[in-house]
Amino acid sequence: MTDFFYWNQSGTGFGVDKYRLDYFALSYVFSRKDNLFQDHYINRHDITMSDLKINANNQFNWGLTYIDAENSGWALTLQNISSDIQNGKNTVAFQYGVGPGISMSYTGDVELNRDNQSIRILDALDWRSSNNLFNGQAQVLYQKTDYQKGDDTQWFSIGSRASYIVHEHFKWSGEIGLDQIKEGDETRRLTKITLAPTLSLKGTEYYDRPELRLYYTYAYWNTAEQKKRGSYDPQSNFYNTSHGSNFGIQLENAW
């Protein structure tokens, strides 16, 4: 699945998490670094209103990010979570950012002014079969970024992970995904397929962690993606090739 947090308020700073009011909760975060690898300290403010019940099955959340820099920027996130769909939930999110806010809930390039804009739409469905033998997630994402200088980009991503429950602590998981990025007149495309027997120590629901996976992944990509990868890392084992695979062991935990 997409390996990033589309709505992320973590960072080096402080905040108040989910202060309860009558019908919703308010959160505020002040941070100066998104992570330890960010080069410069930049003030970022995040305000979130969450847990607003629209009806019995729909919950609405929204958030505003403001980046306080010489070129200031901001980003808006609107999110609706629908429960009781395919024995799971469906999450739809819309995001819009300008200037350094085009990274949308992350600190973007502070050299960018407000003539640079980005939008993102995401839909993620978490599902479970009625007999509890299968579960998974399907996701689709579209993002468009308009730059004042340089080529505009469009990112389309679609993928799904499904698991078959063999035992209380063991399942077979499979995943397939397609990513496509159009930058100017060039379109790069990559497809990957993964198979992973999985030991789940806590349980076998989709979000149960920790999980220990033995995985095999096969991927193939088009010529434009091949050229891009080759220009970045000519020493790569996948240089001048259009496909590749790897395998390994992965331990994933969450909190």
C-alpha positions in Angstrom: 0.0 0.0 0.0 1.0 3.7 -0.2 3.9 4.0 2.3 3.3 7.5 3.7 1.0 9.3 6.0 -1.2 11.6 3.9 -2.3 13.5 7.1 0.7 13.8 9.5 0.9 16.1 12.5 3.9 14.6 14.2 7.1 16.5 14.7 9.5 18.0 17.2 7.4 20.3 19.3 4.3 20.2 21.6 0.6 20.2 21.4 -2.8 19.4 22.9 -4.5 16.2 21.6 -8.3 15.9 21.3 -9.6 18.4 23.8 -13.2 17.3 24.1 -16.0 19.8 23.4 -19.8 19.1 23.1 -19.8 17.5 19.6 -16.2 17.3 18.5 -12.6 17.4 19.6 -9.9 20.0 19.0 -6.2 19.4 18.6 -3.3 21.8 18.2 0.4 21.0 17.4 3.3 23.4 17.2 6.5 21.9 15.6 9.8 23.1 14.3 11.0 19.9 12.6 9.0 17.2 10.9 11.7 14.7 11.7 15.4 14.5 12.7 16.5 14.7 9.1 15.0 18.1 8.3 17.8 20.5 7.8 16.3 23.8 9.2 14.0 24.7 12.0 10.7 26.0 10.5 7.6 26.9 12.6 4.5 24.8 11.7 1.1 25.1 13.2 -1.6 22.3 12.9 -5.2 22.7 14.1 -7.6 19.8 13.8 -11.3 19.4 14.5 -12.2 15.7 14.7 -14.9 13.2 15.7 -17.8 15.3 14.4 -20.7 12.9 13.9 -22.7 13.7 10.8 -25.0 10.7 11.3 -24.8 7.2 12.8 -22.3 6.0 10.2 -20.3 9.1 9.2 -17.6 11.0 11.0 -16.1 14.3 9.7 -12.6 15.6 10.4 -10.8 18.7 9.1 -7.4 20.2 9.7 -5.5 23.3 8.8 -1.7 23.5 8.6 0.1 26.9 8.5 3.9 27.1 7.8 5.4 30.3 9.2 8.3 31.1 6.9 9.5 34.0 4.7 7.4 32.3 2.0 4.5 31.2 4.2 2.1 28.5 3.1 -0.9 26.5 4.3 -2.7 23.3 3.6 -6.3 22.2 4.3 -7.5 18.6 4.9 -11.1 17.4 4.8 -11.8 13.8 5.7 -15.0 11.7 6.0 -15.0 8.2 7.5 -18.0 6.0 6.8 -18.4 2.9 9.0 -20.4 -0.3 8.5 -19.3 -0.7 4.8 -18.2 -4.2 3.8 -17.8 -5.0 7.5 -15.2 -2.2 7.7 -14.9 1.5 6.9 -14.4 3.8 4.0 -12.2 6.9 4.3 -12.4 9.7 1.8 -10.0 12.7 2.0 -9.5 15.9 0.1 -6.3 18.1 0.5 -5.2 21.4 -0.9 -2.0 23.2 -0.3 -0.2 26.4 -1.4 3.4 27.5 -1.2 5.4 25.4 1.3 2.0 23.8 2.1 2.0 21.8 -1.1 3.5 18.8 0.8 0.1 18.8 2.6 0.5 18.3 6.4 4.3 18.2 6.0 6.7 21.1 5.8 7.4 21.7 2.1 10.0 23.7 0.3 10.0 27.2 1.9 11.5 28.7 -1.3 8.1 28.2 -3.0 5.7 31.0 -3.1 1.9 30.8 -3.2 1.8 30.5 -6.9 2.7 26.9 -6.3 -0.4 24.7 -5.5 -1.3 21.1 -5.0 -4.5 19.0 -4.6 -4.9 15.4 -3.4 -7.9 13.1 -3.4 -7.8 9.7 -1.6 -10.2 6.9 -1.0 -9.3 3.9 1.2 -11.7 1.0 1.9 -11.0 -1.4 4.8 -13.1 -4.5 4.4 -13.6 -8.0 6.0 -15.6 -11.0 4.7 -18.7 -12.0 6.7 -17.0 -15.4 7.6 -13.9 -13.5 8.9 -11.6 -15.6 6.6 -10.6 -12.6 4.4 -9.7 -9.0 5.1 -7.8 -6.2 3.4 -7.7 -2.7 2.1 -8.2 -1.1 -1.4 -6.9 2.4 -2.1 -6.9 4.9 -4.9 -5.1 8.3 -4.9 -4.8 11.2 -7.3 -2.5 14.2 -6.7 -1.8 17.2 -9.0 0.9 19.8 -8.3 1.3 23.0 -10.3 4.7 24.7 -10.1 5.3 28.3 -11.0 8.7 27.2 -12.3 9.3 23.7 -13.6 7.0 20.9 -14.9 3.7 20.3 -13.3 3.2 16.7 -11.9 0.3 14.3 -11.7 0.4 11.2 -9.5 -2.1 8.4 -9.8 -1.9 5.4 -7.4 -4.1 2.4 -7.0 -3.6 -0.8 -5.0 -5.0 -3.5 -2.8 -3.8 -5.8 -0.1 -5.8 -8.9 0.9 -5.2 -11.6 3.5 -6.5 -15.1 3.9 -6.7 -16.2 7.6 -5.3 -19.6 8.1 -5.0 -19.6 11.9 -5.5 -17.2 14.8 -1.9 -15.9 14.4 -1.1 -16.8 10.8 -2.3 -15.5 7.4 -1.3 -15.4 3.8 -1.2 -11.8 2.4 -1.0 -10.6 -1.1 -0.7 -7.1 -2.6 -0.7 -5.5 -6.0 -0.2 -1.8 -6.8 0.3 0.6 -9.7 1.9 4.0 -9.5 2.0 6.5 -12.4 3.6 9.9 -12.4 3.2 12.4 -15.3 5.8 15.1 -15.2 5.7 17.5 -18.2 5.4 15.3 -21.3 6.9 12.3 -19.6 4.9 9.5 -17.9 6.6 7.1 -15.5 4.8 3.9 -14.4 5.6 1.1 -12.0 3.6 -2.0 -11.0 4.5 -4.3 -8.2 3.1 -7.6 -6.8 3.9 -9.0 -3.3 3.2 -12.3 -1.6 3.9 -12.6 2.1 3.2 -15.4 4.6 2.5 -13.5 7.8 2.8 -14.2 11.5 0.5 -11.9 13.4 1.3 -11.9 17.1 -1.8 -10.0 18.4 -4.4 -11.2 15.9 -5.3 -11.3 12.2 -7.4 -8.1 11.7 -6.0 -5.7 9.1 -4.5 -3.3 11.6 -3.4 -5.8 14.2 0.3 -5.3 14.9 3.0 -6.5 15.4 3.4 -8.6 12.2 6.4 -10.6 11.0 6.4 -11.2 7.3 8.5 -13.3 4.9 7.9 -11.5 1.6 8.7 -11.7 -2.1 8.1 -8.7 -4.4 8.2 -8.6 -8.1 8.1 -5.2 -9.9 8.2 -3.9 -13.5 8.4 -0.4 -14.9 8.3 1.4 -18.2 11.2 3.0 -20.1 10.7 6.5 -18.7 10.9 5.1 -15.1 13.9 3.1 -16.1 15.8 6.2 -17.4 14.9 8.2 -14.3 16.2 5.4 -11.9 19.3 5.1 -14.0 20.1 8.8 -13.8 19.7 8.7 -10.0 21.7 5.6 -9.3 23.8 4.2 -12.2 25.4 1.7 -9.7 22.1 0.1 -8.9 21.6 -3.6 -9.5 18.5 -2.7 -11.5 20.3 -0.2 -13.8 19.2 -0.5 -17.4 16.5 -3.1 -16.6 12.8 -2.9 -16.7 11.9 -5.3 -13.9 13.3 -6.8 -10.7 12.5 -8.6 -7.5 13.5 -8.9 -3.9 12.7 -10.9 -0.8 13.3 -10.6 2.9 11.9 -10.5 6.4 10.0 -7.5 7.7 8.8 -6.8 11.3 6.1 -4.1 11.5 4.7 -2.6 14.7 2.4 0.4 15.4 1.4 2.4 18.4 
